[in-house]
């Protein structure tokens, strides 16, 4: 098992909360992590039809099986447990009594926060990060292989052909979970939709164009996108609100949560193909944005990532505001950094300095090379150092 950066925080939260809830995509390593940290704790998975029915029909009796607490996997399948669990933990002073996991985002969190408000801490576990692979000695010299393989732990833990595993993931989890949540009747349309979303990773979300290309209504597109987000298959970057006197784009940008999954859906098979593919830059940006998101999730930080783009096309790929400080990050997939790579950052920094309200501005650029340096007041970072 590759050590996970979230482990220390998870253990710390178990000292201060009676329930800790770990969410994240299917196969992101949630079960492996919690069972490795609590090997003696009773474990039950609600993926089992019998256990799920027991938990839903007789939640009090189900919980009485575990007087010393338990790890309950895929807990979203039995929301009836949460209100019953509230009474159990309110009558027991022990911390870290129950550890819940779930592979659905909004549906699980809403039920947990309603019933266990103030009683549970939330940990989001995304697939492996570049930092975790680097610490384990599993990071490759170039990024092409990681664009193709992605970052799901199973691909690095077993002797697997990445494309075969990713295609199986699409059928076994992505399509199945989405169909269960949305009662999708036209599987062919949904498969086409999923591939079209992957082809738009790192781009502005135009729901009308997506619906037209898929052959479904705008309402269906909106519903299906919400399902993909609930299943942790996509996430969004919203536009940053600082306008600096400029008219801003209001559409969000959409990203696949795993870049290898995006590449597989697009039809990319190997490193040679990805490096010559017209979407290489978008895939590289997806990888970097996901790394920034993973770092924040692992640290338990809640400030969201944004992007900034005005109506004439000046864009900064990632903007992160914290207090009165702001960081602006540009992303370039090339192995070297051309002089014009700093143009958008320079304009944005000028706007932010003259018209912004920030106490400190930190510009940075992440690129496909392997050396860290400073140029034009910008911290230039290699992808491998994220």
N, C-alpha and C positions, 0 to 999 in steps of 0.2 A: 504493500500500500504506500502510495506517495503521501507524505505528511501534508496535512491541510492547514492553511494559515488560519482558518476559522476555529480550529480546535481550542486554542487557549481562551478565546473569547467565550466559546460555548461552555467550557468548564467554569469560567468565572461567573457567567450568568446563572449557572446551576447553584451557585452559592448564595444567590440573592433572590431567586424566584422559585416558587413551588413547581411551576411548569415552564419548560422551554420548548418552543415550537421552531422546527427547522424546515424551511420550505426551499424549493428550487426545482429545476427541471428534472424530468425522469432521467435516471442514470447519471446524475451529477455527483453521486458519491455520498448522499445523505445517510443511507442505511449503513454503509461501510464505516463512515465516520463515527456515528453514534454508537454502533456496536463495538467498535474498537476502543472507544473511551469508556464504555460501561459494559465490559464483557460478562459480568456476573448478573446484570439486571435482566429480569424476565423480558422476553421479546415476543410481540405478536404483530402480525401483518393483517390489516383489514382488506388486503387484496384477496385473501381467502374468503370465498363466499360464506362458509360456515361461520367464521369469526365475525365477518361483517354483519350477518344476520343477527347473531347473538348480541353484538354491541348495539345494534339499532333497536332491537326488540326489548332487550333487558339490560339497559346500560348500567343500572346499579349493581346487578349481579355480576356483570362483566367486570366492573372495576373492583369488586370485592375479591376477585381472584388474585389481586396484586397488592397486598397490604404493605409491601415494601417498595411499591412503585413499579413502573414498567416503561419500556420503550414501545410506543404504539405507532406502527408504520402505516403510512397512507391514511391518516386519521380523518381526512375530509370525507371518507366514505361513510362515516357514522357521526354526523353532527349532533346527534342526540347525546353523545358522550360528554359534550362540553359543559352543558348546564349541570349534569350530574357530577362532573369532575370539580366544578366550582364548589359544591357542598363538601366534597371530600377534602380538598386542600384547605378550605376555610376552617375545617375542624382538625387540621394536622399541622403542627408548627414546622415540620421538616421542609427544607428547601430541596429543589431538584428531584421532586418525587416522580414526576412524569415527564418524559421526553417524547414529544410528538413530531412526526415528520409528515410532509405532504407535498405532492407534486402539482398542486393547483394553487394558483396565486390568490386572486381576489376572492374566490369562493371560500377558500379555507380561512384566509385572514379575517374576513368579515364575520364569520361564525365564531372564530376564536376570540376576536376582540370584543364581541358582544357578550359572550358568556364568561370570558376569563379576563376581563379588563382589570389591569393592575396586578394580575396573578401570573401572567406569562410574558416572557421575553421572546422576541422574534429574531431568528437568524436566517438570512438568505444564503444558501450555498449554491453557487454557480459552478459550471465545469472548471477543470483545472486552470490555474493561471500560469502565465509565463514565469512569474517568480517562483511558484511551486515547482514547476518543471526544472527551472534553473538550479534550485537548491537540491533537487533530487538527481542532478546530472543527466536529465533527459531532454534538455533543450537542444534543438538542432542549430547548426551554424547559420543557416539561412532560414528565412521565414516561409519559403514556398511550401515546404512539407507540412507546416502547421496550418497553412490555409487549406490544404487538401484534407488533412486528418482531423482538424478541429482539436477540441480539448476535453472531450469526454474521457473520464478515467479509464474505462474498459479498454479503450484503444491502446493505452500506454501500459496497462497492467497485464494484458494477455497477448498471445501471439495471433493477432487478428489482421485480416485485410481490411483497412479502414473503410473502403468503399462498400464492401459487403456488410460491415457492421452498421454503417450509416444508413444504407438502404433498408436494412432490417428495422432500424430505429424508426424510420419514416413510416413504415407499414405497421409495426407493432405498437408504437406509442403515439406518434404524431397524428396519424389518421384515425386510429382507434379512439384515443381520448377525445379528439375533436368531435368525432361522430357521436360519442356518448353524450357529450355536453350539449351539442347543438342539434341533435337528431337530424343530421345531414342525410338527405335522401339521394342527392345526385353526387355520388362519390367522384365521378369523372370531373365534374365541374370543380369540386373542392380540391382535387389533386392538381388541376390546372392552376387554380387560385394559389395554392401553396408554392408552386414553382414560380409563378409570377411575382409573389411577394419576395421570394428569395432573390430573384433577379433585380429587385428594387432595393436591396439592402444598402444602407448608407445614402439613400436618396430621399428627397421630399416625398411625402405621402400624398398622392393624388387619388382619392377614392373613386372619383368618377371615371378616370382613365382605367383604373384597376378593374372596376366593374364592367366597363365596356370590353376590355380585353378578355375577361373571364366569361362574359356572357350572362352576368347576373345583375340584379338591381343594386343601387347604392346602399339600400337598407340591408341587403344580404351581405355586402362587403363589410359594412360596419359591424354587423353581428359576427361574422367569421373572424374579423380582426380581433374582436374582444375575446373570442375563444382562443385564438393563438396566443394572446397576451396572458390569458388565464392559465394556459398550459406552459407558460414560460418559453414559448418558441420565438416570440418577438418581444422587443421593447422599443420605447420611443425616446427620442431627444426632443424636448420642446424648445421653441425659440426663446432666447434670453430677452428679458423685458427692456433692457437699456436701449433707448432709441437714438440718443445723441442727436436729435433733430432729424433723423432719417426715417423714412418709411420702411417698416420691417415686414419680412415674410411671416405669415401666421401659421403656415402648415408645419406639422412636426416632421421629423425624419424618422424612418423606420429602420430597425436593425434586427437581423436574426441573432438570437442569443448565442448561437455557436456558429463560427465561421465555416467549419467543416461541413456542417449540415447545410448551410447555404450553398457551398460549392457542390455538394452532392446533388442537391435539388436543381442546380443550374446545369448539371451534367458534366462537370469537370472531373477528370479521372486521375490525373497525375500532375507532378510538379512542372513538367515542361508545358503542359497545357495551361496551367494557371498563370504562369509567368508571361504568356503571350496572349492571355485572354483580355478582351476589352474591359472586363469588370475587375481586373486585378486591383486597381486602385480602390474600388469600393469594398472589395473583400479585405484588403489591408486595413482600410479605415474601420471596417466592422471589427476586425481583430483588436485594434488599438482601443476603440471605444469600449469594447467589452472588457478589456483589461482594466481600464480606468474604473468601470463599474464594479468589477470583481474586487478591486482594491478597496473601494468604499464599502461594499457589502461585508467583506472580511473584517474591516475595522469598525463596523457598526455605525458608519456615518450616514446621515439621512439627507444632507443637502443634495439635490438632484443635479445631474449634468444637463447642460443646455448647449445649444449652438447659436450663432449669431449670423444673420444674413439680411442685408438690406435689399430694396427692390431693384437695385441695379447690379446685383450679383456679388457684391463684396461679402465674403463669408469667412468666418472663423469656425473651425470644425467642432471645438468643444470649449465651452465657457463654464467655469465653476466659481461661484461666488460664495464666500464664507465670511460673515461679518462685513467688515469694510474692505476686505481684500478680495481680489479677483484674479483668477488664472485664465489665460487664453491659450489654447493649444491648437496648432495646425498639424495636419497629418499628411505626409508624403511617402509614397511607396518606393521611390527611387533609391538606389544605393548611394547616391551623392545628392547634395543639396544645391540647386541652382539659385542664383541671386534673386530671381523673381519669386522664389518660394516664400519670401518674407513680405511680399507686397501687401497681402490682406492683413497680416498681423500688424504691419506698420501703420496702415490706415486705421485699423481698429484701436491700436494703442494711442494714436493721435486723438481720435474721437474721445476715448475714455479719459485721457489725461486732461483734455480741454473742457469737456462737457460732463464728465462722469462725477460720481460722488465717492469714488473709491480712495481709501487711504494708501493702498499699495497695489501695484499692477505687476503680474508675473507672466510674461510671455514665454512660450516654449514651442518647440517643434519636434515631433517624433517622426523619424524617417527609417528607410529600409537598410541603412548602412550599419556599421559596427563601432563607430567612434563617437565619443561625447565631446562637445566643444561649445563655445559661445561665439555667436556672430551677431553683429548689429544689436547687441543687448538682449539677444534671444538665447535661451538655454536649448541647445540642439541635442536631442537624446536618441540613441539607437533603440529600435524596437525591443531588442533583447534585454534592455535595462529597465523595462517597465516593472 
